[in-house]
Amino acid sequence: MAADDDQGPGRESTTPRTSAAGDDRRPGPQERAARVRVALVLSGTALFLATAAVAAIVIAGDRPPSDSPAGTRATAVTSERDRAAPGTGRPPRPSTRPTSAQQGEWAFHHQPLWPFPSQAEAAAWEQLYRADGHQPWHLDAAATATAFATGYLGFTEITDVLSVSQVDREAWVAVGDRNDPHTRTAAAEVHLARYGAGPDAPWEVVGTRDSTFSLTAPRYGAEVTSPVTVGGRITGMDESIRVRVLRQGAPAPLGESCCTPAGGTDTPWSVSVLWRSPGAGVLTIVASTGSHRTAVERFTVTGVTSAGTTS
């Protein structure tokens, strides 16, 4: 400062002086007082700066960083807590159960007549097939239709496949008598559907598509008791209709009626059939008609259910 630079009368410089021999001169009273004043000023400045720094830190801690939206951190903490599984305080693990869209929805809207009584048994066959190729004919609609006619229904003469049509997961197979030299008319058009959602789901017989010989009563899928009235319409001459009630696993027909005369053009026919069931399940009602040339010229089937034991 100017007062320190210009030394007036009776004042000593605050700058230390050195003797010719290089020894420091001992400061006087005024010099010591000046040093005290400087120390006080420096201490006050340091205290002010420290206080300002602390205030800045406190203020900065009360507001979000300038480069983040207000409330970002609080929102993140709250969101994490809200996602925690109840009673754990931890976020839940991702679900390992596939959604319905991943599973693919599947429903069977038919009566399973043959060869699988239930979807569980069809699925069990799928596993065996994938393991060792067990009974691959279940994947052949034509083979399944002819096996249904010759095996389950007992129409051993119905071995010929006249046509096969397939739409998505359903098929219609026209079958007939290979040994009949007089006609190539189909004995029936067997309706099949895939019994499952997978690519290896087997074919299941679910009914027939009828034309000149039909079975319209009882209604498809109806629950029936004994006796059951069976009927439909027929076109032909001198027909003789035989009706049987079948169930998979039963050693013999549960009921049978033979032989109802019929004929004409689109003429109604009807018969009452007594039958006995061992319990609830799906039943196959089959009606067939023949002539002097062959025992089975045409047949038709429907699927119904039994509520329980009947007599």
C-alpha positions as MATLAB code, in Angstrom:
seq = 'MAADDDQGPGRESTTPRTSAAGDDRRPGPQERAARVRVALVLSGTALFLATAAVAAIVIAGDRPPSDSPAGTRATAVTSERDRAAPGTGRPPRPSTRPTSAQQGEWAFHHQPLWPFPSQAEAAAWEQLYRADGHQPWHLDAAATATAFATGYLGFTEITDVLSVSQVDREAWVAVGDRNDPHTRTAAAEVHLARYGAGPDAPWEVVGTRDSTFSLTAPRYGAEVTSPVTVGGRITGMDESIRVRVLRQGAPAPLGESCCTPAGGTDTPWSVSVLWRSPGAGVLTIVASTGSHRTAVERFTVTGVTSAGTTS';
ca = [
       0.000    0.000    0.000;
       1.101    3.663   -0.492;
       1.387    4.264    3.226;
       3.758    1.328    3.437;
       5.773    2.331    0.382;
       6.363    6.026    1.283;
       8.114    6.174    4.619;
       7.356    9.358    6.538;
       9.369   10.889    9.409;
       9.752    8.649   12.425;
       8.370    5.561   10.653;
      10.269    2.415    9.875;
       9.884    0.222    6.838;
       7.999   -3.034    7.338;
      10.429   -4.718    4.971;
      13.036   -6.638    6.897;
      16.563   -5.384    6.579;
      19.666   -7.434    6.516;
      22.963   -6.437    8.004;
      26.075   -6.412    5.993;
      27.033   -9.702    7.522;
      23.674  -11.234    6.308;
      21.998  -11.561    9.805;
      18.233  -10.733   10.047;
      17.462   -7.626   11.951;
      15.009   -8.077   14.855;
      11.628   -6.469   13.991;
      10.456   -3.427   15.902;
       7.067   -2.891   17.601;
       5.424   -1.295   14.553;
       6.560   -4.076   12.267;
       5.172   -6.711   14.619;
       1.826   -4.880   14.780;
       1.627   -4.754   10.968;
       2.258   -8.477   10.755;
      -0.559   -9.163   13.217;
      -2.943   -7.060   11.139;
      -2.049   -9.006    7.968;
      -2.528  -12.344    9.754;
      -5.944  -11.279   11.002;
      -7.009  -10.212    7.496;
      -5.859  -13.516    5.977;
      -7.617  -15.560    8.696;
     -10.867  -13.661    8.164;
     -10.677  -14.224    4.400;
     -10.058  -17.956    4.839;
     -12.979  -18.246    7.244;
     -15.285  -16.434    4.817;
     -14.250  -18.656    1.903;
     -14.705  -21.832    3.975;
     -18.186  -20.740    5.075;
     -19.164  -19.918    1.492;
     -17.934  -23.316    0.284;
     -19.948  -25.170    2.923;
     -23.069  -23.195    2.039;
     -22.581  -23.980   -1.641;
     -22.278  -27.709   -0.915;
     -25.431  -27.707    1.215;
     -27.405  -25.801   -1.419;
     -26.120  -28.035   -4.213;
     -27.161  -31.131   -2.267;
     -30.774  -29.950   -1.991;
     -31.388  -29.747   -5.734;
     -30.939  -32.275   -8.613;
     -27.941  -32.044  -10.901;
     -28.349  -29.414  -13.594;
     -28.004  -32.004  -16.368;
     -30.856  -34.234  -15.012;
     -34.603  -33.604  -14.889;
     -35.918  -32.626  -11.478;
     -36.945  -35.648   -9.407;
     -35.127  -38.218  -11.564;
     -33.344  -39.915   -8.701;
     -36.369  -39.987   -6.409;
     -38.489  -41.400   -9.192;
     -35.975  -44.141   -9.871;
     -35.853  -45.188   -6.213;
     -39.636  -45.144   -5.874;
     -40.068  -47.105   -9.091;
     -37.660  -49.810   -7.951;
     -39.452  -50.134   -4.618;
     -42.861  -50.317   -6.289;
     -41.663  -53.225   -8.474;
     -40.436  -55.251   -5.500;
     -42.144  -58.520   -4.776;
     -44.426  -58.253   -1.708;
     -42.550  -58.856    1.535;
     -39.132  -59.187   -0.112;
     -37.980  -55.642   -0.813;
     -36.452  -57.001   -4.038;
     -37.610  -56.592   -7.642;
     -39.564  -59.683   -8.814;
     -37.898  -62.180  -11.096;
     -39.104  -62.318  -14.718;
     -41.889  -64.858  -15.115;
     -40.766  -68.147  -16.657;
     -44.340  -69.205  -17.487;
     -45.106  -68.723  -21.198;
     -47.926  -66.386  -22.096;
     -51.048  -67.570  -23.848;
     -49.695  -66.048  -27.056;
     -46.460  -68.049  -26.656;
     -48.334  -71.238  -25.854;
     -50.762  -70.893  -28.667;
     -54.405  -71.453  -27.911;
     -55.942  -74.805  -28.947;
     -59.383  -76.282  -28.471;
     -60.964  -79.465  -29.822;
     -64.527  -78.823  -30.940;
     -65.380  -82.401  -31.902;
     -66.245  -85.703  -30.275;
     -63.146  -87.947  -30.213;
     -64.456  -91.231  -31.621;
     -61.283  -93.162  -32.478;
     -58.420  -94.068  -32.022;
     -57.677  -91.925  -28.920;
     -60.292  -91.670  -26.153;
     -58.651  -88.511  -24.733;
     -56.202  -85.793  -25.661;
     -53.840  -87.026  -22.937;
     -53.521  -90.359  -24.737;
     -52.955  -88.588  -28.040;
     -50.185  -86.513  -26.422;
     -48.627  -89.683  -24.982;
     -48.489  -91.164  -28.466;
     -46.807  -87.987  -29.742;
     -44.011  -88.465  -27.213;
     -43.528  -92.084  -28.241;
     -43.515  -91.131  -31.901;
     -40.864  -88.472  -31.384;
     -38.763  -90.921  -29.388;
     -38.799  -93.927  -31.714;
     -41.293  -93.379  -34.560;
     -44.040  -95.399  -32.830;
     -47.110  -96.128  -35.060;
     -46.541  -93.463  -37.740;
     -49.876  -94.255  -39.408;
     -51.548  -91.905  -36.907;
     -50.171  -89.052  -39.045;
     -51.878  -90.440  -42.182;
     -55.535  -89.391  -42.459;
     -56.338  -92.041  -45.110;
     -54.747  -94.847  -43.105;
     -56.602  -93.731  -39.980;
     -59.946  -93.615  -41.821;
     -59.618  -97.112  -43.278;
     -58.417  -98.525  -39.945;
     -61.480  -96.975  -38.306;
     -63.795  -98.673  -40.813;
     -62.147 -102.090  -40.864;
     -60.977 -102.280  -37.257;
     -63.221 -100.289  -34.923;
     -66.447 -100.624  -36.917;
     -65.657 -104.136  -38.141;
     -66.408 -103.398  -41.798;
     -63.570 -105.537  -43.128;
     -64.591 -105.017  -46.752;
     -64.164 -101.205  -46.567;
     -60.490 -100.998  -47.527;
     -60.438  -98.683  -50.534;
     -59.598  -94.961  -50.357;
     -61.444  -93.111  -53.105;
     -60.462  -89.526  -52.286;
     -58.848  -87.364  -49.607;
     -59.498  -83.671  -49.046;
     -57.827  -81.629  -46.343;
     -58.429  -78.110  -45.072;
     -55.956  -76.898  -42.453;
     -56.186  -79.389  -39.564;
     -59.260  -81.295  -40.773;
     -59.617  -83.982  -43.431;
     -62.371  -85.891  -45.217;
     -61.555  -89.354  -46.565;
     -63.970  -91.190  -48.882;
     -63.712  -94.947  -48.295;
     -65.378  -97.865  -50.076;
     -65.367 -101.570  -50.897;
     -62.391 -102.429  -53.112;
     -63.913 -105.820  -53.945;
     -67.238 -104.511  -55.239;
     -67.010 -104.688  -59.080;
     -70.332 -102.943  -59.627;
     -69.690  -99.560  -58.092;
     -67.001  -97.101  -57.055;
     -69.389  -95.143  -54.886;
     -68.032  -94.228  -51.455;
     -69.510  -96.083  -48.530;
     -68.844  -93.037  -46.339;
     -66.812  -89.854  -46.148;
     -64.964  -90.069  -42.842;
     -64.287  -86.761  -41.076;
     -61.015  -86.452  -39.140;
     -59.295  -83.716  -37.142;
     -55.849  -83.268  -35.629;
     -56.060  -84.156  -31.932;
     -53.615  -81.582  -30.556;
     -51.894  -78.315  -31.370;
     -48.446  -79.570  -32.392;
     -47.164  -80.472  -35.855;
     -47.139  -84.167  -34.881;
     -50.706  -84.230  -33.523;
     -52.390  -87.458  -34.664;
     -55.546  -87.734  -36.726;
     -58.749  -88.513  -34.824;
     -62.013  -89.687  -36.386;
     -64.782  -87.280  -35.355;
     -67.725  -88.242  -37.591;
     -68.842  -88.574  -41.218;
     -70.003  -86.135  -43.882;
     -73.270  -87.578  -45.164;
     -75.231  -87.309  -48.417;
     -77.720  -90.065  -49.374;
     -77.610  -91.753  -45.967;
     -77.531  -89.632  -42.817;
     -77.768  -89.943  -39.044;
     -79.275  -86.769  -37.590;
     -80.693  -88.030  -34.283;
     -79.489  -87.930  -31.609;
     -77.835  -84.545  -32.144;
     -74.039  -84.589  -32.452;
     -72.470  -84.175  -29.003;
     -75.752  -84.734  -27.152;
     -75.895  -86.555  -23.836;
     -77.984  -89.715  -24.238;
     -79.642  -92.323  -22.076;
     -81.151  -95.709  -22.829;
     -83.174  -96.278  -24.886;
     -81.952  -93.803  -27.495;
     -83.907  -92.882  -30.599;
     -81.651  -93.030  -33.661;
     -82.738  -91.711  -37.024;
     -81.951  -89.767  -40.170;
     -82.737  -89.805  -43.892;
     -81.951  -92.230  -46.703;
     -82.209  -92.535  -50.468;
     -82.262  -96.076  -51.887;
     -84.289  -99.205  -52.538;
     -84.890 -102.160  -50.254;
     -82.489 -100.920  -47.603;
     -81.921 -102.712  -44.307;
     -80.503 -100.511  -41.562;
     -78.427 -101.840  -38.691;
     -77.581  -99.586  -35.716;
     -74.936 -100.172  -33.026;
     -73.736  -98.194  -30.011;
     -69.943  -98.468  -29.502;
     -67.439  -97.265  -26.988;
     -63.657  -97.462  -27.112;
     -62.307 -100.182  -24.868;
     -65.579 -102.091  -24.652;
     -65.240 -105.727  -25.793;
     -68.591 -105.676  -27.616;
     -71.268 -103.208  -28.748;
     -73.175 -101.612  -25.879;
     -76.405 -101.919  -27.827;
     -77.656 -102.996  -31.251;
     -80.732 -102.929  -33.469;
     -81.241 -104.801  -36.745;
     -82.697 -104.716  -39.312;
     -84.910 -101.686  -40.011;
     -86.378 -101.627  -43.552;
     -86.098  -98.324  -45.416;
     -86.095  -96.867  -48.921;
     -87.264  -94.078  -51.157;
     -85.869  -90.657  -51.936;
     -84.630  -88.680  -48.963;
     -86.947  -90.687  -46.739;
     -86.849  -90.466  -42.926;
     -85.910  -93.519  -40.926;
     -85.909  -94.101  -37.160;
     -85.343  -96.846  -34.568;
     -85.134  -97.119  -30.779;
     -82.014  -98.788  -29.395;
     -81.522 -100.219  -25.913;
     -77.935 -100.006  -24.676;
     -75.912 -100.386  -21.502;
     -72.975  -98.171  -20.543;
     -70.269  -98.893  -17.948;
     -69.911  -95.171  -17.193;
     -69.509  -91.671  -18.545;
     -67.693  -91.189  -21.844;
     -67.940  -90.633  -25.578;
     -70.029  -93.069  -27.619;
     -70.081  -93.799  -31.330;
     -73.448  -94.536  -32.898;
     -73.045  -96.182  -36.303;
     -75.769  -97.008  -38.805;
     -75.079  -99.130  -41.886;
     -77.050 -100.526  -44.771;
     -76.292 -103.286  -47.285;
     -77.797 -105.449  -49.980;
     -77.505 -108.885  -51.440;
     -74.188 -107.892  -53.097;
     -72.341 -106.629  -50.021;
     -73.060 -106.468  -46.333;
     -72.083 -102.778  -46.022;
     -72.754 -100.450  -48.936;
     -73.030  -97.274  -46.899;
     -72.512  -96.224  -43.304;
     -72.797  -93.104  -41.186;
     -71.667  -92.271  -37.655;
     -72.228  -89.642  -34.980;
     -70.647  -88.899  -31.622;
     -72.608  -88.520  -28.369;
     -71.845  -88.699  -24.662;
     -73.028  -90.851  -21.794;
     -73.527  -89.332  -18.357;
     -73.070  -92.593  -16.493;
     -74.218  -96.164  -16.096;
     -77.448  -96.980  -17.911;
     -79.465 -100.117  -18.406;
];
